Amino acid sequence: MTVQPGLHRQYCSVAAPTQLWLDPDGRLAGEVKPPGAGDPADPAGFTGLLHGDTRMLSRALVRVNGLEPEPATVEAEPGGILRVRGLVRGIPGPTEDPAVELLQTWTVTPGLVRHTLQLRTSLDSLDVDVEVELAADFTDMAQIRLSRFRDPSAPIAADDSALRWREDGKALAVAAPGAVTPEGRLAWRGTLGRGRPFEAEWQAVVTDDDDAVVAARPPAASTAAAASMPASRLPRPAGALGLLLDNSLDEVAGLRLATRQLPDAPFIAAGAPWYFTLFGRDSLWAARLLLPLDTGVDTGLAAGTLRALAAFQGTRTDAAAAEEPGKILHELRSKELVLESQGLRLPPVYFGAVDSTPLWLCLLAELWRSGRDEAAVRFLLPNAARAAQWLLAAGTPGSSTAPGSSAEPGSSVGNGGFLSYRDASGHGLSNQGWKDSRDAMQFRDGRQAEGPIALSEVQGYAYQAAVETAELFDAFGEPSGQALRDFAAALRLRFRERFWVADDAGAFPAMALDGHGVALDVPGSNMGHLLGTGILDAAEARIVADRMVSPELFSGYGVHTISRRAAGFWPFSYHCGSVWSHDTAIAIRGLLADGFIAEARTLADGLLAAAASFGHRLPEVFAGVRAEDSGVAVPYPASCHPQAWSSASAVVIAQAMGAGL
């Protein structure tokens, strides 16, 4: 099994759809090898300038008088800036102290990256030759994810001002007037001295063809949506919370995209580097978490996300794409995604998510209740009607549904009557909730659950979606409100009868039902998503709140994905023991909604402590190592960062801390 490249030590700057990755020393030097690595095909990480789904520039290595600078610091600043400070120790000075400092500044904007070099010295005068060695390889993102990298490509054109590469409609141009050498390097010669720095600059411009489905969405001047709102315009908490909020909103701004089909409908890309596109549940949850900061004016994030997804709403039954009429997509790409090691082959528009549709309805209702954009809500009512019909069909016992989407119609066993999933294509996602790795759904003894699987949190989403959409439809004079209320009431009763199980600590809602209707008998973080949906009564919510802060689920930094007592628990498992930032934040949001303020604060304190371990930022996921066993949160090496719903989680943490957002 191929291990994904490590990401936790790399530095990243994003300005969607462009991203820059530097190694732990702040270099763009190709692949990052682990200490003592012997296999060059198994790097610990990668570097590069990426645009869309392709790495364009794979190397930009700087030397001064033939010497690489030794790293000192790497700092990230708002606005897509990385500053790399190093010392050229091989150039002697009058004392044993380093005599030459190199400050590199990378500035990333959509489609354009600027790299400035500034040399300073303690010497009275120093002649320098500065060189940047370049390489471009146009490696596809799916291949990078498998640690497979192409050989560099030769430029198709060069003169003394620019180098140009082009492949399959993608283009890279490196501009450095007067500095391009016949060998394809960049080179400058100059003199510096004490108080007289030497500076040079070059820039890379990246473009893709018209096949790209997403593009940058510059924030409109009239909007103060959270995705573009400067942190200075928000009520800024002091200390660690303020730092986390500032960093998180800057990350959200860097992830802002739109589809080419609807350039005025912004959404937040799921995350860097692998998920730099529209994802149903990720983009929806990010918009829900950020809604308190969304003005809804002109280019509101919630309305944009809803519109972007509605444009691709399912219209037919297609098992290969998991498409069904009324269903909301899972992910959007410009071409088929093939991950051989995982047996995945996903079409460009893929609907393999059981939760995107109810989450879409929840966000629409929340946008309506906020009063921010009634025109957008009214415009989306036809889409809401189709999504509601999908919800009713998918979650009603005996209803006719698409192949593989639920238990057999009319069955009184299995999981009929609940929203459920099973991949019918043989090459799609085997798990289609947010815990989508192959081993995510398991029993206490480690056995894997067989489908079709009904996830507990999805029933909570469905209940909330039905209740709130019924209210929305009533307000706008739309039909189906009573059918949705009846559906919700019946679902709540079935859930109480079928999902609640018990262990030696008492009762709890199971993570899921398997294809035989058997409850997965291990406590998991899924139950935290039920809070605030209304599917639990007050006593049940109290039980879940207590479980959330219990030692078997709360690590001190966040909520474990499954109980520490499960046979399959492993703190470095992607979904079976790790801690996900957004997962804990959703539990905090639900705790606040149901009035469990102290428990919400406990989890928020944990996430805030974890963020301090990652430079006051929240990664996608980190290891489930307890706070009592480690004074810092331990990274999960392949964790993406920034990640949309992780960055958006800062808003919920601030709410739990009483920051007034």
N, C-alpha and C positions, 0 to 999 in steps of 0.2 A: 504494500500500500504506500503510495507516494505521500510524503508529509508536505503540507503546504508551507510556503516560505514564511519564515518568521517576520513579524512586523513590529514587535513591541519595542525594539531598540532603534528603529528608524525614525527619522523626522519627516513630516509630511506637511505640505501646504496645498490647499485645494481652492480652486476657483472654477467650479464646474462649467464645462466638462473637462477642464484641464487640471492635472495634479502633478506635483513634483515630490519625489521621494529621494531623500539623502540617507547615507549610511550613518551609523552611530557617531562617526567622526566628522559628519557634515560634508562628506564627499559624494559626488555623483560619479561613481567609479565602476559601475557594472554590478555584478553579483556579489553579495556579502557572504563570505565563507565563515562557518563556525570555527572556533579555535581548534587547530589540529585536524581540520577537515582534509580528507584524502580524496573524496569523490567530487570533482568539479561540477557534476551534474546535480548535486544535492546541496544547494546553497542555504545558508541560514536566512537569507533575505534577498531583496533586490533593490536596485535604485533605478531612477529614470525619470524622464519627462513623458508623461502619458496624456493622451487626449482621446476622449471617448473610450473605446475598448482596445486601444493600441498603445504600446510603448513606442514612442518616436525616437527620442534621444536616449541612448543607453549609457553614454559616458560623456563627461565634461570634466576632465581631470586637470587641475591647475598645478603648474610648477613655476618656481622662481629661480632663475639661474640653475635650472636643472634639478631643483630640489622641491619635494613636496612639503608643504607646511605641516607642522605637527599640530594636532587639534588642541584647542583650549576650551572654547565654549560654542554651543549652538543655541540660539534663542529664537523663539517664534514670537512674532508681533502681529497685531491686528492688520487686516487687509492683505493677507496672503504673503507675508514677509518672513523669510528665514535669514538670520544673520549668523555667519560662521566666522569665528575668530581663531586665528592660528598663528604660530610663530615659525619663522624660517630659521631654525637653529643652526643650520649648516653654514650660514654667513657669519663670520666672526666679527666681534666688536672689540672695543678697547678693554672690556672687562669680561668676566665669565657670564654676565647677563645676556639674554637674547637681545639681538640688535635690530631685528626686523620683524614687524608684525604685518599680517595680511588679514584684512577685513573683507569678507565676501558677503554681498547682499543679494539674495534671490527674491524677486518680486513676481508673484504669480497672479495673472489676470486671465480671464477666459481667452484662450487661443494665443496668449503672448506671455513669455517669461523673459524678464530682464535680469542680467547677471552683472553686477558691478564689482570691481576689484579696487581696493585701496591699500596701497603699501605705505607704511610709516617706518621711520628708522631713528635710532639715536645717533647715527653717524652723521658727520658733517656733509658727506657726499657719497652716494652709492649708485653705480650704474647697474641696471637690472634688465634682464630679458625675461619677460613673462609669457608663458605659453599655456594654451588650453588645448588638450588632446580630446578630440571629439569622435563619437561613434554613434551611428543610428542603425537600428535593427528591425523596426516595425514588427515586433513580436506581439501576437494577439494575447489579450488578457487571459483567456482560458489556458493558453500554453504557459504563461508566467505562473499561473496558479498551480500548475503541475511541475513547476521548476524546470521547464523546457524553454530554452532561449535560442533564438536564431543567431546566425553569424551576422556581423555588421554588413550593411549595404554601402556601396560606393555612391558618392554624390552623382547626380545626373548632370549637374552644372556647377561651375565654380568660376569666380573671378576674384580680384583682390578685395572685394567688398562683401561677398556672400557665398555661401554654400547652399545647394539645394538638393533635396532628396524627394522622390515621389514613388509611391507604390500603391496600387489598387485604389486609386482615388484619394489617398491620404498624402499630404504634403508637409514637409518640414523645410523651413528656410532659416538659416543662421546668418545674421547680418552683423558685420564688424568692419565698417569702412576702413580700407587700407591695411587691415590686419590679417587677411586670409593668405596663407602660404601655399605654394604649389603642392605641398604634401597634404593639404587639407586640414591643417591646424590653424589656430589663431595665435598670433604672436605680436607682441609690442616690445619696443625698446625705449628706455628712458632713464632719467636720472632723478633721484630723490635725495633729500637731506633732512636734517633735523628741522621740524616745522614746515617742511615742503614735501607733502605726500605725492605719490604717483598714482594716477587713477586711469582705469580703462573700463570699457563697458561693451557688452555684446548682447544681442537678444535673439530669441528663437520664436518664430511664428509658426503655429501649427494649424492646419485646416484639414477637414475631412470632406468627403463627397456628399451629395444630396441624399445618400442612403441612410445617413445618420438620422435616428428618430428623435433625439433630444438635442437641445442646444442651450447656450447660456440665456438666462433671463435677467437682464439688467433691471434693478429695482426702479420703479417709476418715481419721479420726483415728489409726487403727491402722496405716496404711500408711507405709512409708518409700520408696515407689517413686520412681524418679529423677524422674518428672514432677512430684512434689510435695515432694521432699526438700529442705529448706533447705540451702544451700551450707555453712552452718556445721557441719552434721552429717557432712560429708564430709572425708576427709583433704585439706586444702587446700594445693596447691603455692604457692610464693611467686612474686612477680613477675608477669610478663605471662601466664604459664600459669594462675596462680590467678585473675587477672582474667577471662581468657577462660572458664574453667570456671564461675566465678560467674555471669557474664553469660549463658552458654549454658544453664545449668540454669534460670535465671530465665525465659529465653525459652521453654524446653520447657514449664515450668509454665503459661505463658500460652497455649500452644497445646493444652492438654489438653481433650479433648472426649469425648462419648459419643453414641451414637445414641439416639433416643427409644425405639427398640425394645428396646435393652439399656442402660439407664442405669447399670448397675453394671459395664460393660465399657469402661474408659477406653482411649483411643488418642490419638496425637498428630496433630493436623491437619497437612496437608502444609505449609502456609505462608501468610503474609500478603503482599499482600491477596487474591490471586486464588484460592488453593487452601485455603480455610478449611473443610475438610471431610475426610472419610475418603478417602484414596487408598491403593490396595493397596500398590504398591512403596514409596512414600514412608513411610507409616506403619509398614510392616514393617521397612524398613531402620532407621528411627529406633529402633524397639523393639530390633532386634538390636544396634545400636551402644550403646544404653543398658542392655543386659541386665546388665552388671557391677554396676550400681547398683540393679537391680530386686530388691526383697526377695521379690516374689511373694506377699506376705501380703495377704489381703483384696481388694485391687484392684490387683494387679500389672499393670504396663503390658504386658508380653509376653502374658500370658494374656488381658487385656482386648482387645488388638489382634487376637489370633487369634480370639476369640469374636465380636467385632464383624464381622469379615470372613466368618467361617463362617456367620453368620446370613443372608448374602446370596449364599452359594455357588450357582453356576449349577445349574439343574435341567433345562434344555431347550436346544435349538439355535435360536438367534435371530440371524440375520446382522446385523440392524440394531443390536442391542446387543452384538454379538460374544460373545454368551453361548453356553456349551457346558456340558454336564453335568460337574460337579465343579470347574469353573474358578472362580478367585477374581477378584473384581471389580477394575477399575482405579480408578473414582471413583464417588462417591455424591453426588447433589444432590437438591434438593427439586423441581426441574423441569428440563425440557430446556435444555441449554446450546447457544446459537446464537452462533457467532463468524463473521459473514459474510465478513470479510476473509480468513479461513483456510479457508473452505468447510466449516466444521464444524457439525454438528448432532448432538449427543450426547444419548441418552436419560438420564433421571435415574439409572438404575442401568446403568453402562456397563462392559463387560468387556474393552475393547480394550487389553489388556496381555498380552504373552506370558510375562512374568517373574513376575507376582504369585503364581501357583500354586506354582512351585518355591520361591519365597522364603517363602511361608507354611509349606511343609513344613520348610524349613531352620530357621525360627524355632521351630516346634513341637519339633523334635528338640533344638535348643539349650536350650529351656526344660526339656525332660525331663532332659537331661544335667546341667543346673545343679542339679537336685533341689529347685527352689523351689516347684513347684506340681504334684505328681503327679496330684491330683484333676482339675485343669483339663486336663491332658494326656489322662487317661483319658476324660473327657467328650468330648473332641474327636476321639477315634479314628474314629468313623464319618465325620466330615468328612475326616479324613486318608485314609481308604480311598478316598473318592470323588475326592479330589485326586490320589492316587497313580494311580488308573485313568485320569484325564485325562492325567497325565504319561506313562504308558505308551502311551496311544493317540496322543498328539500327537507323540511322539518315536520311534516305532517304524516302520521302513520298511514300507510296504504296509498300514498299519493304516487303518481308516476314521475320518476326522476330520470336523469341521464344515467347511462351505464356506469356502474362503479361509484356513483356518488353517494349512495346510501344503502341501507339494508333492503332486502327484497320487499317489494310492496306488499302491504297487508300482513307482514310477519309480526307475530306477537313476541318472538324471541329476537336475538341479535340486538341491533340498536335502532330499529324502526321507530320513528317519532322523534329522532334527534338529528341535528345536522351532523353529517359524518362524511367520510371520504375513503376512497381506495383508488389507487392509480390503476386505470384500465388500459394504459398504453404499453406498459412494460418497460418504458424508458423515461417515465416522469418521476416526480418526487414521491417517495414511498410514504412520507409523512407530510401532511399539507396544512399543519398549523404552524405557529411560530417556532416550535421545536421541531425542525424539519430534517434533522439528521436521521440516519437509518436506525440507530439504536435508541432513539429518544423515548419511545413508548415501551415501557417494560414494567413487569410485575416486581414485587418486593424481592423475589428470589432471583431476579435477573432475566427471567424468560421474556422474550420479545413478544409483544402483542401482535396478533394478526388482524387484518382489516375485514370489513370496513370499520374504521375507528371513529368514535364520537368523543370529542374533547370536551372537558368540563367547561373551560373558559368560553368556548364557542357557543355553548348553550346560554351562558350569561350574556354574551354579546347579542345573541338572537333575541333573548327576552327583552333586553333594553331597546334594541332596534324596533321590535314590534310595538312595544308600548309607546315609545316616543314618536315613531312614524305615524301611529294611529292618531295621536294628538295633533301632529303636523297636518295630516290629511283632513282631519275635522276642521282645523282652522282655515284651510284653503278650499273647503267644500269638495274635497276629493272623496271618492268611494273607498271601500276596503278597510276603513277604520275599525269597524266592529269585528271583521274577520281577523284582523291583526290582534285585537284585544283577546278574542277567544283563543287564538293560537297561543298567545303569551300565557294566559291562565292555565291552559292545558300543559304547556311545556314546563311551567313551574312545578306543577304537581308531579309530572313524570320524572322530572329531575330529582325531586325530593325522594321519590320512591326508589329510583334506580342508581343514583350516583353516591348516595351517602353510605359509607362503610365505617368500620371501627378497627382500632388496634388497641394495644395496652394503654395508650394515652387518651383514648376516647374516640369519639366520632369525628369524621372529616369527609369532605367531598373528594372522591377519587379523581385522579388526573384524567381518566378516560374510561370508556367502555370498549372492549374489544369486539370483534365481529360476531362473537357468540353472546354478547350482552354481559360479559363478565367484567366487573369493575377492576381496574388496576389498583391493587391494594397497597400502594406506596404513597405517602404524602409527597406532594410536589408543589412547586411555586404556582402552578396553574390556578390553584384555589384563590390566590390573591387577586386574580383578575375578576373574580366573581363579585368582589366587594364594590359597592356603588352601582351595580347593574340593576338591582332590585329583585334578582332571582332568589336571594336569601332573605329570610325573615330576620328579625332583630337578634333572636337567640342564636341562629345559625351564623350570622355575621360575627357575633361575639366569639364563637368557637374558631372561626377562620382567623380572626384578628389575633387570638392567643397563639394559634399555630404559627403565624407569620413571624412572631418574635421569639419562638421557642428555640432552644439550642440545636434541635435537629434540623431546622431550616434556616435560622439566622446565623450567619458566620461572624457577625460583628461588623462586617463591611457591607453586607447585602444578603439577599435571600438565595439560598441554594436552589438550583433547579429541581433536585429531588432530595429526599431525606438522607441525612448522613448514615442512617441505619439500613439503607437499601443495599442489597448485594451488589448492585451495579454502580454504586456511588464511587466516583473518582474525581478529585478536585480539578483535574486537568482534562476532564471530559467536556466536550463542547456543550452538551445538553444534559448530562447526567452527573451533576455535582458542582459545576461552575457557578458563578454569579454573573447575571446579566444586568447591566445598569438599568435598562428600560423596564425589565421584568420587576425589579424592586420598586422602580418609580411608579409603575401602574398600581402595585399594591399600596403604595403611599397615597396615591390619588384616591383609590377606593376607600382606604381607611379614613381619609379626611371627609369624603362624601358621607360615610356612615357614622361619623362622629367619634372615631377612635383617634383622638388627637395625640395622646401620649405615645401610642404605638406607631403612629405615622412619624412622629418626631424621632423615635428610636431608630427606625429604618433610615430616615433622612440623615441622621447623625452618622450612621454607618457609611452611607454613600459619600457623604462629604469627606469623611476620613479616607475612604478609598481614593477619591479624586485627588487628595493631597499627595498620594503616592504616584500619581501620573501627571504631575505638573499642573494640578488644579484643572484637570480635564477628566472626562469619563469615557473610557473605551467601550467598544461593543460588549466585551465580556472579559472577566478576569477569573483567575483560579479560585476555587472554593476552599482556600486555606484560611482557617479561622484566625481572627484577630488575636486570640490568646496564644496562637502558635507562631505568629509573625507580626512584627511591629509595623509592617507595611503591607498593603494589598499586593499580592503576587500576580505578575502578569500571566495572561494566557498568550503564548507566543504568537499565534496566528490571528490574534484579535484585530479586527479592522478599526481604524480610527482616521478621521472622525466618522461617527455613525449617527445617522439622523435622529433616531429616537433616543439614543444615549445623550447626545448633546441637548435635545429638547427636555430631557429629564431634569436638567438644572432648574427649570421653571417650577416643577412640582416640589423639588427640594426647597426652593425659596418659599413656596407657599406653606410648606410644613413648618418652616422656621419663622413664619409670621412676617415675611418680608413685604406683604401687601401687594403682590402681583395679581 
